[in-house]
Amino acid sequence: MESLQLTTKVSSCIPSSRNPVQAKFSNFTVVGQVGYAPFWRGRSGSRCLRIRASVSGGGGGRGSSSQDGNFAVEDEEKEEKKGPLLGTEMDGSGSVVGFNLIPQSGKVEFNGVNYSSKETTTNGLEDSEDIGREKNAKTRVTHNIVLVTSEAAPYSKTGGLGDVCGSLPIALAARGHRVMVVSPRYINGTPADKKFANAVDLDCLIKVYCFGGVQEVGFFHEYRDGVDWLFLFSFRYLLTTPHTIDLEIHMGIYMVLLVIIRHFRFTLLCHAACEAPLVLPLGGFTYGEKCLFLVNDWHASLVPVLLAAKYRPYGVYKDARSILVIHNLSHQGVEPATTYMNLGLPPEWYGAVEWVFPTWARKHALDTGQAVNLLKGAVVTADRLLTVSQGYSWEITTAEGGYGLNGLLSSRRSVLNGITNGIDVAEWDPSSDEHIACHYSAENLNGKAQCKIALQKEVGLPVRPDCPLIGFVGRLDYQKGIDLIRSAIPEIMEDEVQFVMLGSGDLEFEDWMRATESAYKDKFRGWVGFNVPISHKITAGCDILLMPSRFEPCGLNQLYAMRYGTVPVVHDTGGLRDTVENFNPFVQEGHGEGTGWTFSPLTKESMLVALRNATRTYRDHKSSWEGLMKRGMQRDYTWENAAIQYEQVFEWAFLDPPYVS
Ligand SMILES: Nc1ncnc2c1ncn2[C@@H]1O[C@H](COP(=O)(O)OP(=O)(O)O[C@H]2O[C@H](CO)[C@@H](O)[C@H](O)[C@H]2O)[C@@H](O)[C@H]1O
């Protein structure tokens, strides 16, 4: 099975005059950037594409997907449903040549995965039982969603991106959408590999064209919680590269190799994610062309560029839409300009990803500043842009928060929105958390004191139930404001407090944590590493969670903390500002309101003031403290809230024509 192939020989290039948007963007380049704002220039050039048959027959091929109606309307007026398909017929070469139908009532099994007809929507329609139940329900539109990500918990996680991409798909599936998640299959020869144990090899190799030739990629698949989880592998990738994300974090000296590995891995990921909806008959049906791509951060940013440059000019994915979800603008996937040829894009599309560093950012006199920037590619080609909080969606349009993309992002402000992340309320639930010593809830807080004692014992701090215990969990890097904690620690340690930090990342900060532990044996513990059970124990056992993030697109730890009755003290920025309400003890007839402390500006002094206000309230105003804890615990953090807002954005995406067609 092969994908659209781009030849490097260029023979024709005919931008459509049908659509002004296409005319404007299908051939462009950035010729200069002043303050990073690009000037677009048409570029004469041409291309020749060769389409090789990928799926033929059975209505599952490109252009005639079996799920063309994936943009489905659910209401009681539904027409007769079709029976689900059993699976594919393949020819000797492994190409799909047809499908076998089975009756609609039975169970569907494909590659060992059970899809009951209730779970598997046909053209997005729910079964008649549901229709009956929802007789009076409002008409609702469901979509075929392809979420592309470098990580998805519990399979892979290095940070919040993994959490979000592990939970949001399930919430969307629960609302009736058909959802596929495409991410790499990280196998590293450790017990962590077991997380992929339930995924079965689909035995379907596809060919994509990038990195100077044909690359074969395959998929493992698990159907769980209503979601098709697809894990990508490539033999070349397995044989030639370290493939654990944990290892990558510690690769330091092999950074150059690491950059190449990532570039290769995520280029493959994007190409494969574009092919998967067309060629994989999951549960008997392909997702088809009329799907919605949710692409997360720079790793998946090539997807909208591929849709525009490789597929739409040849009539494929005309009705698809793409939404770029920005979790962290400070990582943009910037590589040397020479790597453009690896991306599998037509030469004339260079302008979409072209990036010119300003003079001051160049390393030497001969450095021309030329680079490719994958995230920028998505910013200029995706149909809509999303960030993970409203505050951050504004910050990225400013010079301070825009990391050089603020000009472009501002120019797309009309399609830029922010939706605050939810959290996995089943995994993060103090009344049932398997990692913590004692369960508790807003109604009965007794167990929290036990969790604090258990944490103090586990990390070897003196057991002092009344001493305020401050926690920190997160990546040790510039974003998280670790340098601020480092500069404030001598003063924090003068107070009657204990402090537990869990984190990994920057080696300098890891060393600092170890040294601080030696210096303040009775007060400070620094746990270097990535340890999910300990993160739960800290969240439950501490009284206060400190987050002095320099910027924070959303932040999950403050949400986890509030759900566990641990009061956050945060820098007043981005998603932290949106989610933590500053404590005011005087309102509500002295009952107070708010869920934590927000401080600004980002200085040691203002952080210390907020922290000391928190510890004083903890010690001297027990009822106010309990109010703070309970208000935080009673907030609604479910993903359903966020999923409903995502649906609104999906609707807007399909109302407009494709941004680049
Ligand atoms: N050492 C360690 N051991 C165990 N667990 C650890 C850990 N270090 C971090 N974690 C966990 O990783 C997650 C980090 O969440 P953040 O929201 O801080 O994400 P991050 O900055 O990575 O992601 C980006 O994406 C997310 C999701 O959109 C945004 O919330 C965020 O603002 C943005 O920077 C949490 O679940 C945390 O508990």
The ligand as an SDF file (V2000), in Angstrom:
LIG
                    3D

 38 41  0  0  0  0  0  0  0  0999 V2000
    9.0940   14.0720   37.5230 N   0  0  0  0  0  0  0  0  0  0  0  0
    7.8350   13.7560   37.3120 C   0  0  0  0  0  0  0  0  0  0  0  0
    7.3250   12.6030   37.7740 N   0  0  0  0  0  0  0  0  0  0  0  0
    6.0320   12.2760   37.5540 C   0  0  0  0  0  0  0  0  0  0  0  0
    5.1730   13.0340   36.8760 N   0  0  0  0  0  0  0  0  0  0  0  0
    5.6360   14.1940   36.3930 C   0  0  0  0  0  0  0  0  0  0  0  0
    6.9680   14.6150   36.5770 C   0  0  0  0  0  0  0  0  0  0  0  0
    7.1440   15.7990   35.9630 N   0  0  0  0  0  0  0  0  0  0  0  0
    5.9570   16.1190   35.4310 C   0  0  0  0  0  0  0  0  0  0  0  0
    5.0580   15.1440   35.6900 N   0  0  0  0  0  0  0  0  0  0  0  0
    3.6750   15.0860   35.2620 C   0  0  0  0  0  0  0  0  0  0  0  0
    3.6210   15.5420   33.9260 O   0  0  0  0  0  0  0  0  0  0  0  0
    2.4960   16.3770   33.7840 C   0  0  0  0  0  0  0  0  0  0  0  0
    2.9900   17.7870   33.5400 C   0  0  0  0  0  0  0  0  0  0  0  0
    1.9140   18.6060   33.3260 O   0  0  0  0  0  0  0  0  0  0  0  0
    2.0970   20.1440   32.9230 P   0  0  0  0  0  0  0  0  0  0  0  0
    0.7430   20.6870   32.6790 O   0  0  0  0  0  0  0  0  0  0  0  0
    3.0020   20.7930   33.8970 O   0  0  0  0  0  0  0  0  0  0  0  0
    2.7820   19.8830   31.5440 O   0  0  0  0  0  0  0  0  0  0  0  0
    3.9220   20.3160   30.5860 P   0  0  0  0  0  0  0  0  0  0  0  0
    4.5710   21.5840   30.9480 O   0  0  0  0  0  0  0  0  0  0  0  0
    4.7580   19.1200   30.4210 O   0  0  0  0  0  0  0  0  0  0  0  0
    3.0120   20.4500   29.2940 O   0  0  0  0  0  0  0  0  0  0  0  0
    2.4720   21.4010   28.4290 C   0  0  0  0  0  0  0  0  0  0  0  0
    1.2060   20.8590   28.0090 O   0  0  0  0  0  0  0  0  0  0  0  0
    0.2660   20.7640   29.0560 C   0  0  0  0  0  0  0  0  0  0  0  0
   -0.9590   20.0840   28.4760 C   0  0  0  0  0  0  0  0  0  0  0  0
   -1.6530   20.9000   27.5970 O   0  0  0  0  0  0  0  0  0  0  0  0
   -0.0500   22.1070   29.6290 C   0  0  0  0  0  0  0  0  0  0  0  0
   -0.9240   21.9510   30.7360 O   0  0  0  0  0  0  0  0  0  0  0  0
    1.2350   22.7820   30.0980 C   0  0  0  0  0  0  0  0  0  0  0  0
    0.9470   24.0940   30.5240 O   0  0  0  0  0  0  0  0  0  0  0  0
    2.2380   22.8050   28.9730 C   0  0  0  0  0  0  0  0  0  0  0  0
    3.4630   23.3790   29.3960 O   0  0  0  0  0  0  0  0  0  0  0  0
    1.6850   16.2290   35.0400 C   0  0  0  0  0  0  0  0  0  0  0  0
    0.8410   15.1280   34.9500 O   0  0  0  0  0  0  0  0  0  0  0  0
    2.7710   15.9530   36.0710 C   0  0  0  0  0  0  0  0  0  0  0  0
    2.2890   15.3180   37.2100 O   0  0  0  0  0  0  0  0  0  0  0  0
  1  2  1  0
  2  3  1  0
  2  7  2  0
  3  4  2  0
  4  5  1  0
  5  6  2  0
  6  7  1  0
  6 10  1  0
  7  8  1  0
  8  9  2  0
  9 10  1  0
 10 11  1  0
 11 12  1  0
 11 37  1  0
 12 13  1  0
 13 14  1  0
 13 35  1  0
 14 15  1  0
 15 16  1  0
 16 17  2  0
 16 18  1  0
 16 19  1  0
 19 20  1  0
 20 21  2  0
 20 22  1  0
 20 23  1  0
 23 24  1  0
 24 25  1  0
 24 33  1  0
 25 26  1  0
 26 27  1  0
 26 29  1  0
 27 28  1  0
 29 30  1  0
 29 31  1  0
 31 32  1  0
 31 33  1  0
 33 34  1  0
 35 36  1  0
 35 37  1  0
 37 38  1  0
M  END
$$$$
